[in-house]
Every structure is written in C-alpha cells, then in structure tokens.
C-alpha cells in the first residue's frame, strides 16, 4: 500500500473531512519523524482502531529551546514514508515550517499552567508551549479524530490530555505503551546520537527505575527515599548525568509526600549530549503494587 503525502494544511483538512463524509473514523499519529518501533506501535494501534490514519511528520522548531538539538535532530523522510507504507498508513502530513507557521514565530501559542512547570518543564521552560501549540494546530486541522501518543513522554501525554479537555478540541487522546529496546532502553529518536560507550551505559536508567519499583513492592512508601535510591543507582555510571528523578501523582503531576494510588516515577538523564527520558507508572492499592514497565524488554539486567 502506498501512503499519500500531504504537504498543505488545506490538503490535510480536506483528506480528513473526506474520510468522515464517507463514514470513516480518523486516527492521527503526531511525530517528529525518524520513525522507530515505538512510532510503529502507535501506527498499529491507530490502524487497528480507525478507518483512515494520518501520520504527521514535522520537526517542530517551537519546542526546541536555545542551544538545543534542532539542527542536528535526526531526519529520514524517505525512511519515514517507507515505514508508513509498510504499516498501511493512508496519508502522511509533511508540512514545512512556513506552511504550519506562516508568521514564525507565531504570535499565538497555547500554555497549560502547572503541569508544564515541573519535571521536564523545570529545565526546558518553553518546551511544552511549543508542544501544545503544534498539537493544538494539528488536531484542529484534522478535526474529529483519535490521536495517539506514547507513554514514554508521560508528562507530554498528561499535558496534551489537559489541553484537549480545556479548549474542547474534537479529539480523543489515546495513550499507548512505552516501547523498549531488548535491553530496556526506552526507544527514542535521540538514541541515534549515542556512541557505543554511551549506548552501553544508557540501559542503567531503566535498571535504576526497576530498583525503585522493587523498593515500592517491598513496602517503601516515602517518595524521597525512592528518588534517592534511583539517583544513586544512576550516579554510579560516569556517562550518565541526572537532570531529575521525581515521584509525582500520575495525572496531576503534583508533588506527593506518600506513595499511594497511581504515581509516576520519572527521570531525565543526559548521556553525552543526548537527554533521555524514561518513566514507570506505579499503582499502590492497599497492599497491592503494580507497575507498567512497557513492552519490548527481554528481561535482561544491565
């Protein structure tokens, strides 16, 4: 199956409207390209649930701060379109910056308060305004749809859900499982930046998260002790420099004093120049503890 390439807002809107007119449901998978197995899992989820699926491929300059990696962000449009065709995607929306932002930088942006000021937002203060602005535009262009996002970016997923509800966008936000490499490293386009030594060190991030989960399963309920345990486990690897380790309420991302109910154990770690994020949702209900470790990991220990 070939994938139709759409390059204008008008063409994207028309394709989605035409699909709905013929009774089809529309699925949208927003990406920045350089598609990997994690993206493919989103495509498959959309393909299974929707009649007409569009993957958006756009490296959004608005979500990169000063001195971040916009210019060197990996790109492979031919490979991306081949992946879309392989997954049976109906259309790929591939706009230019000028097409999506005719007057760049845009004078209108979207801001979600509180959720964007912690975790990644603390060190990247403009990042989520860029994310919410581009996602609001993409979902407005697509119209009524289901939109698919990975849980690797757990904060992003929470922010987009809040934004979509607050401004009544006609979209259902679907969160899909985090996909890992066999050694546990969360799949990310930025993994392409890692040299051999850094790539060998990076799975320690997930190993440390698993140690945190094990401590909760053993009865620890103090979030600060879990954060210290995870931090100490990462700190033993010289290639890894911690940005944050944090345990927060899963939906609101509020700070907590006790681990109870659904929480998010989240980290951001620099490995060389690459900033890698990962998380594990943990639910404590009475004496039962469950954790979502994602998919793809083969059970090995780094």
N, C-alpha and C positions, 0 to 999 in steps of 0.2 A: 504494500500500500504506500502510495506517495503522500507526503504531507504538504498541504498548500501553505505557501509562505505569504503572510500578510505584513505589509510594511507601513500602513497608514492607520490612523485612528478610525477613519471612515470605513475602511475595509474590514477592520476588526469588529466594529459595531454592526456592520451590515451582515457579516457572516454569522454572528451570534443571534441577531434578530431573525435571520432567515431560518436558522435551525429551530428556534422556538416556534415560528409560524408553521413549520411542518410537524409540530408536536414533539420535537426532540428536547431532551434535557441537556443543559450546557454545563460542562466542567472546565475549570480554569486552573492551570498549574503555573503560578508565577515563579520564574527562576532568573538568575543572572547568567545562565549558560554554563559552559564547561560541564556538561551533564555527566553524572556518575550514577552508581547503582541506587543511591538514596533518591535522586531525582526520578529514576526509572520506577522506583516503588510508588512514588506519588502518581506518576502517569498511569501505572497499572490500577491503582485504587480509583482514579478518575475514570479510566476506561471501563472498569467493571461496573461503575455506578451510573455513568452518564452516556448519553447517546452521541453527543458531539463534544469533543475535547480539544481545547486550545492550550498549548504551552507558550507562555510568554518568555522571551529571551531578551533581556535588557540589563546591561551593566549600569546600574543607576548611580550617577555621579553624586546625587544629592545625599546619599547615605554614607559617603566617604568623607572623613574629616581631613584637616590639613596633615600632610606628611603620612597619610595612609596609602594603601596599595592600589589606588585606582588604575594608574598607568600600567602596572605590572599584573593586574588581576588576570588570571588565565582565560583565554578565549579560544574557541574552536567551533566556529559556526557550522562548518561542513560536518564535523563530527556530531554536533548537536542535532542537526537536521536528520542525519542518518539514524541517530538514536530515536528521534521522534517517529520516523518512518517505521523503524523496527518495532516500536511499541504500539503501532496502529493509531497514532495521533492524527486527528483530522487537519489541524491547522497550527502553525507556529506564528505568533505575533512578534515580529522583529523590528521594532521602530528605531529610528535614530534619536539622539538626544533632542535635536531640533523638532522632530515630529511630536515627541511627548511633552517637551518643554519649549514651546515656541519662543518664549521670552525667558531665557535662562540667566541667572537663577530665578525660579518662579516667585512671584510676589505673594502667592497664596500657598501656605503649607498647612499640614494637619499635625496637631500636637495632642498627645494623650498624657495628661498630668499623672504624676505619682508613679505609675507603672514604668515609666521611662527614665526615672531618675535614680534607679538602683541597678545593681548587677552591671551589665554592660553599659548602661546609660551613665553610670558614675564616671567612667573613664572615656566614654565616647558621647559627649553631651548632645551632639547634633545628629547622631546616627538614626535614632528612631523617628525623628521628624521626617527624615528622608525616606525611611521605610514606609511609614504610614501615608505620606503624601503620594508615593508612587503606587502603593497598593490601592488607595482610595481611587486614584485615577483609573487603574486597570479594571477594578471591579465596577466602576461607574460606566466605563466603556463597554464592558462585557454585558452588563445588565443582569437580570435574574440568573443566578448560577450557583453551583457548588464550587468553592475554591479550596485547594489542597495545599497544606503546609506541613513540613516535617517537624517532629517534636525535638529534633536536635537544637533548634532555635526556640527553646521553650518560652523565653521572655518575649520574643517576637510574636509567637503564637498567641500569648496572653494579650499583648498589646493590640494585635490585629482583631482579635475577638472583641475586645472592649471598644475599639474604634468603630467596628462594623455595627455593633449594637447601638452605640451612642449617636451615630449620624444616620442610622436606618438605611444602610446600604442593602440592596436587594440580593444578598449573598449568604449562603450557609458556609461557615468556616469549618473545614474538616481537618482535624489533626491526625497525622499518620505516624507510625512508629519510627523511632530513630534507627537508622541502619548503620551497622558497624562493619569494619574490616574483620577478617577472621581472628586477628589478634586483639580485637576490642576497640581499636581506634575509631572514633566516630568519623564516618565518611564526610568529606568536605572538599570543595574545590581547592581550598588553600593547602591541602595535604600535598599538592603538586610542588609546592615550594620547598619541601623538606629534603635535605640531603640524606645520605644513607645513615649517618650517625644520629641525626635528628629523628628520622623515621623510626629507628630502633628504640629511641628513648620515649617517643610520644605515647605508646600504649600504657606507660606508667600512669597516665592521667586516669584512664578507666580502672586500672588496678586500684588506685587510691580511692576512687568512688566506691568500688566494691568493698573496700575495707570499711568505709563509712557505713554502707548498708549493713554489713555484718555486725557492726557495733550496735546499730539500732535493733537489729534482730536479736542481739544478746541482751537487750534491755536498756541501753543508754538512751536517755531522752533529753539530754542537755545539748542544744544545737551548737553551743560554743565548743564543747568537747569534741563533737563530730567534726566541726570545721578544723580544729587543731589537729586531729588525727589525720584528716585528709591532707592538710597543708604539710605536715611533717613527712608524710609518705611521698609527696611530690618533691619536696625540697631536697631529698637525697640524690636526685638526678641533676647533675650540673647543667644539662642542656635545657632544663625547664625553669622558667621564671614565672611565678604566680602573679596574676593580676588580681583575682579574687577567688575565695572559697566561701560559699554562703549557703545557709539553710533558711528557706523562707516558706511562707504559706503558699500553696501551689497556685492558686488562682489570682489572688490579690497581690502576691509578691510582698506582702507585709512582713516586717521583722517579727520573729516569734521568740518566746522565752522557753517554750516547752514543745517538744515534738509530739504532736497529737493530731490525728486526722491526716489529710493529704498535705504533704510538704514537698518542696523541690530542693534537692541537693545539687548545687550548680557550681561550676568552675569556669574560669578563663585563664589560660596559661600561654605564655609566649614560648615558642620553641624556635630558636633562631629569630627571624623577623616575622614568623607566622604566629598569629594569635588564634589559638584553638579553643573552642568552647565545647563543653560537654555537660550532661546533667543526668540525674536519675530521679524520677518521681518515686516517692515513698509514701505509703499509706499505713498509718497506725490506727487500728480499730480494736480497742480492748487489748487483748494480748496478742493479736494477730498483726504481723508486719508483712506487707507485700511491696515489691519493688519492680519497676519496669526497666529492665536492663537493655531493651532494644532488641534488634534482630541481627543475625549475621555472624555473631561472635561464636567461635568454635569451642569455647570453654577453657582455652589455654591461659596460663598465667605468665605475664611478662616478667 
